[in-house]
Amino acid sequence: MSVREIAPRIWAVGVNHPERKTFDALVPLPYGTSYNSYLVQGSEATALIDSVDPEKFGDLLGNLEEVGIPKLDYIVANHAEQDHSGSIPELLKRNTQAKVLTNQRCAAFLGDLLHIPAERIHVVKDEEEVDLGGKILKFIPAAWAHWPETMFTWEPSSRILFSCDFMGAHLPTAQSFSSEEPRTGSELRSYYATIMMPYARQISKHLDVFDKYSVALVAPSHGPMHDKPEEPLSLYRRWLGEELSKDVVVIYVSMHGSSEVLAHALVKKLSDLGVKVHLFNLCQDGLGEIAAALLESPTLICVSPVVLGGLHPVMIGALTTINLLKPPTKMVGCLLSYGWGPRGVEQVKALLGNLKADFLDPILVKGLPRLEDLAQLDGLVAQIKQACAAVSQ
């Protein structure tokens, strides 16, 4: 289906983009994504909540024509990023009397990013309401979910919270409910880990909206709509509460096999003791998978060769990104394979400066690991077991 009426005179008119491969030139999209847009028709005015990425503007127009609404009076911009607001300039050309409804900070962003004239924008205050005639839109500030200008839109008659990126997922399911989509849980987790996790402290404050309003449906800007809001709410509360498992995440890159030997030997020793390990080859596995694993794992182990006087550049890139995502990591360890210069330990610590983590004793191995080198892993395994036991108490 291309449109879906989700409440009386409220339609999901967003667009799927299953062929998109990455987001922000950073996050792999195994299933693609959607750009969710919602049409709200009152007796006096009609509003479109968020638009779509400019690449899919034609599809949005087709969906609006299918509903049969001849014109828009308002376009709500919950967020200025182009995948949400990129089609607003074209919509304004076709709806010459329409106004953009957004907050002061977002209005400035829209001017900078999309050159939308100030006279086409009506700036709303926090908690301000706009009456469309039987349909009321209330604008709720939601800073840092996930940009500083983000807001939610609340429609009380239907009890729908249009939540922007909050509780989104990268799935091409613009007209689906989460109860109809079995992939929702895993992709909600990946989305939270790559988009929301860096702003966890700020985002925790926005859970209060569920205490203040009786939300029947959460309508995000990506992925399925949540017809059982208690399910994503429970997950967000768990992640924000940093309820950690005893799992270990091991990331590695290997040039000639030595680092791979170390990584797999460590995984086997931990697994033999009943420790669940998530192993990732940085040359094969995606950021979303790694970030999702780090979301609830207290321990991160980095295994890298030394090259050009330091860590392998692929490892540097991964640690830089992990540092920006700010996972709730408590312990970090490193295993380094080198030829003539055992450097890199301090580099790991410097690259992960945002993490509130303790660093386990490093292991440095010259050349292809020997039996005595692999025996050193027993000490690291003991440290990890002890540290995980302390976290779980």
ZAMARGU-4260 file (C-alpha; in steps of 0.2 Angstrom, whole numbers, plus 5000, padded with zeros to 4 digits):
<rodrens>
0) 5000/5000/5000 | 5006/5018/4996 | 4995/5027/5009 | 4986/5021/5025 | 4973/5030/5035
5) 4979/5027/5053 | 4965/5037/5062 | 4950/5047/5055 | 4957/5060/5043 | 4975/5056/5047
10) 4985/5046/5034 | 5002/5039/5033 | 5009/5045/5016 | 5027/5042/5018 | 5039/5034/5006
15) 5050/5018/5006 | 5068/5018/5000 | 5073/5000/5001 | 5088/5002/4989 | 5097/5015/5000
20) 5113/5007/5006 | 5120/5019/5019 | 5113/5033/5030 | 5124/5049/5033 | 5137/5041/5023
25) 5141/5031/5039 | 5127/5019/5044 | 5124/5003/5033 | 5106/5000/5029 | 5103/4981/5027
30) 5085/4984/5022 | 5085/5002/5016 | 5074/5014/5026 | 5058/5024/5025 | 5054/5043/5026
35) 5038/5044/5035 | 5026/5058/5032 | 5009/5061/5039 | 4994/5070/5032 | 4981/5078/5045
40) 4965/5085/5038 | 4954/5096/5049 | 4938/5105/5044 | 4947/5121/5041 | 4965/5117/5037
45) 4976/5103/5032 | 4994/5099/5038 | 5008/5088/5032 | 5019/5082/5046 | 5037/5081/5039
50) 5041/5078/5021 | 5053/5066/5013 | 5071/5065/5006 | 5071/5075/4990 | 5076/5059/4980
55) 5058/5052/4984 | 5048/5068/4982 | 5039/5062/4967 | 5033/5047/4977 | 5026/5058/4990
60) 5017/5069/4978 | 5009/5053/4971 | 5003/5048/4989 | 4996/5065/4992 | 4986/5064/4976
65) 4980/5047/4981 | 4972/5054/4996 | 4964/5068/4986 | 4969/5083/4996 | 4970/5097/4984
70) 4981/5109/4994 | 4992/5110/5010 | 4989/5124/5023 | 5004/5119/5034 | 5019/5109/5033
75) 5026/5104/5050 | 5045/5102/5052 | 5049/5092/5067 | 5067/5092/5062 | 5077/5101/5049
80) 5088/5086/5042 | 5086/5084/5024 | 5078/5066/5025 | 5064/5074/5034 | 5063/5092/5027
85) 5072/5091/5011 | 5056/5091/5000 | 5048/5106/5009 | 5055/5119/4996 | 5046/5110/4982
90) 5030/5108/4993 | 5030/5127/4996 | 5032/5130/4977 | 5016/5120/4974 | 5007/5126/4989
95) 5010/5145/4988 | 4999/5150/5003 | 5006/5136/5014 | 5017/5140/5030 | 5030/5130/5038
100) 5026/5127/5057 | 5042/5124/5067 | 5052/5131/5082 | 5064/5146/5081 | 5080/5135/5081
105) 5073/5124/5067 | 5068/5139/5057 | 5086/5145/5057 | 5092/5128/5052 | 5079/5127/5037
110) 5085/5144/5031 | 5103/5138/5032 | 5101/5120/5025 | 5087/5123/5012 | 5086/5142/5010
115) 5068/5142/5015 | 5063/5161/5017 | 5058/5167/5034 | 5042/5174/5028 | 5036/5156/5023
120) 5039/5150/5041 | 5027/5152/5056 | 5038/5150/5072 | 5028/5141/5086 | 5032/5142/5104
125) 5034/5127/5115 | 5018/5118/5119 | 5009/5130/5107 | 4993/5122/5098 | 4987/5125/5080
130) 4968/5121/5078 | 4965/5113/5060 | 4946/5112/5064 | 4943/5096/5075 | 4961/5092/5074
135) 4974/5100/5085 | 4993/5100/5083 | 5003/5103/5099 | 5021/5106/5097 | 5032/5098/5111
140) 5051/5102/5112 | 5062/5087/5110 | 5080/5094/5109 | 5093/5082/5105 | 5082/5068/5099
145) 5093/5069/5089 | 5097/5087/5084 | 5095/5102/5095 | 5080/5109/5086 | 5070/5093/5086
150) 5052/5093/5092 | 5037/5081/5093 | 5019/5084/5087 | 5005/5078/5097 | 4987/5076/5090
155) 4975/5073/5105 | 4959/5067/5097 | 4968/5052/5090 | 4981/5051/5104 | 4995/5050/5091
160) 5013/5056/5095 | 5022/5061/5079 | 5040/5057/5087 | 5052/5062/5073 | 5068/5051/5075
165) 5063/5046/5092 | 5058/5027/5092 | 5063/5026/5073 | 5070/5011/5064 | 5078/5009/5047
170) 5065/4998/5039 | 5056/5002/5022 | 5039/5001/5031 | 5031/5018/5030 | 5013/5012/5031
175) 5016/4997/5043 | 5013/4995/5061 | 5026/4987/5072 | 5015/4973/5077 | 5015/4968/5058
180) 5034/4969/5056 | 5045/4955/5065 | 5061/4965/5062 | 5056/4980/5072 | 5065/4975/5088
185) 5082/4972/5081 | 5081/4987/5069 | 5074/4998/5083 | 5090/4993/5093 | 5102/4996/5079
190) 5094/5013/5076 | 5095/5018/5094 | 5113/5013/5095 | 5118/5023/5080 | 5107/5038/5081
195) 5101/5040/5099 | 5114/5033/5110 | 5126/5048/5110 | 5112/5059/5117 | 5106/5046/5130
200) 5106/5059/5145 | 5095/5071/5135 | 5084/5058/5128 | 5079/5051/5144 | 5070/5067/5148
205) 5059/5065/5134 | 5051/5049/5141 | 5041/5060/5152 | 5029/5063/5137 | 5022/5046/5140
210) 5018/5050/5158 | 5010/5067/5152 | 5000/5060/5137 | 4990/5044/5135 | 4999/5039/5119
215) 4989/5027/5108 | 5001/5027/5093 | 5019/5032/5090 | 5022/5038/5073 | 5041/5040/5070
220) 5049/5047/5054 | 5058/5031/5050 | 5051/5013/5050 | 5035/5006/5057 | 5022/5015/5068
225) 5021/5008/5085 | 5003/5003/5089 | 5009/4995/5105 | 5019/5010/5112 | 5023/5001/5128
230) 5035/4990/5119 | 5047/5003/5112 | 5045/5012/5128 | 5051/4997/5138 | 5066/4995/5127
235) 5071/5013/5128 | 5069/5013/5147 | 5080/4998/5147 | 5094/5005/5136 | 5093/5022/5145
240) 5095/5013/5161 | 5111/5005/5155 | 5105/4987/5160 | 5121/4978/5155 | 5123/4960/5151
245) 5139/4950/5154 | 5143/4949/5136 | 5159/4954/5128 | 5162/4963/5111 | 5178/4959/5102
250) 5182/4969/5086 | 5197/4965/5075 | 5206/4969/5059 | 5220/4958/5052 | 5232/4960/5038
255) 5241/4943/5038 | 5232/4933/5050 | 5241/4936/5067 | 5227/4947/5074 | 5214/4935/5068
260) 5222/4921/5077 | 5222/4931/5093 | 5204/4937/5091 | 5198/4919/5088 | 5208/4912/5102
265) 5201/4924/5115 | 5184/4921/5109 | 5186/4902/5111 | 5193/4904/5129 | 5179/4915/5134
270) 5166/4904/5126 | 5173/4889/5135 | 5169/4898/5151 | 5151/4902/5146 | 5154/4920/5142
275) 5144/4926/5127 | 5155/4935/5114 | 5150/4946/5099 | 5165/4945/5087 | 5166/4957/5073
280) 5178/4958/5058 | 5179/4977/5055 | 5182/4974/5036 | 5166/4964/5035 | 5153/4969/5048
285) 5143/4985/5049 | 5143/4999/5061 | 5125/4996/5066 | 5128/4978/5072 | 5143/4983/5082
290) 5134/4998/5090 | 5119/4987/5094 | 5130/4974/5103 | 5139/4988/5113 | 5123/4995/5119
295) 5121/4981/5132 | 5139/4974/5133 | 5150/4980/5147 | 5167/4975/5139 | 5175/4980/5123
300) 5191/4971/5117 | 5201/4978/5102 | 5213/4967/5092 | 5224/4976/5079 | 5240/4975/5070
305) 5252/4989/5072 | 5255/4997/5055 | 5264/5014/5051 | 5268/5017/5069 | 5251/5014/5077
310) 5235/5005/5076 | 5228/5000/5059 | 5218/5014/5051 | 5202/5003/5050 | 5203/5001/5069
315) 5207/5020/5071 | 5191/5023/5062 | 5180/5011/5072 | 5187/5017/5088 | 5184/5035/5083
320) 5166/5031/5079 | 5163/5021/5095 | 5170/5036/5105 | 5157/5047/5097 | 5143/5035/5100
325) 5147/5035/5119 | 5141/5017/5123 | 5140/5012/5141 | 5156/5002/5140 | 5164/4999/5157
330) 5180/4989/5152 | 5192/4990/5137 | 5206/4979/5133 | 5217/4978/5118 | 5228/4965/5109
335) 5241/4971/5097 | 5251/4961/5085 | 5267/4970/5079 | 5283/4967/5069 | 5296/4978/5076
340) 5287/4993/5086 | 5275/4988/5100 | 5265/5004/5099 | 5246/5008/5100 | 5240/5005/5118
345) 5240/5024/5122 | 5232/5027/5105 | 5217/5016/5110 | 5215/5025/5127 | 5216/5042/5118
350) 5203/5037/5104 | 5191/5031/5118 | 5192/5047/5129 | 5173/5049/5129 | 5170/5032/5137
355) 5169/5030/5156 | 5179/5014/5156 | 5193/5006/5164 | 5207/4999/5154 | 5212/4981/5156
360) 5230/4975/5155 | 5236/4975/5136 | 5243/4960/5127 | 5257/4964/5114 | 5262/4949/5103
365) 5277/4950/5091 | 5273/4941/5075 | 5263/4926/5073 | 5256/4921/5090 | 5266/4906/5098
370) 5258/4895/5112 | 5266/4905/5125 | 5258/4921/5118 | 5241/4913/5118 | 5244/4908/5136
375) 5244/4926/5140 | 5226/4927/5136 | 5221/4917/5151 | 5226/4932/5162 | 5215/4943/5151
380) 5201/4931/5152 | 5202/4931/5171 | 5201/4950/5171 | 5186/4950/5160 | 5177/4937/5170
385) 5180/4947/5186 | 5176/4964/5179 | 5159/4957/5172 | 5155/4949/5189 | 5157/4966/5197
390) 5146/4975/5184 | 5132/4963/5186 | 5132/4965/5205
</rodrens>
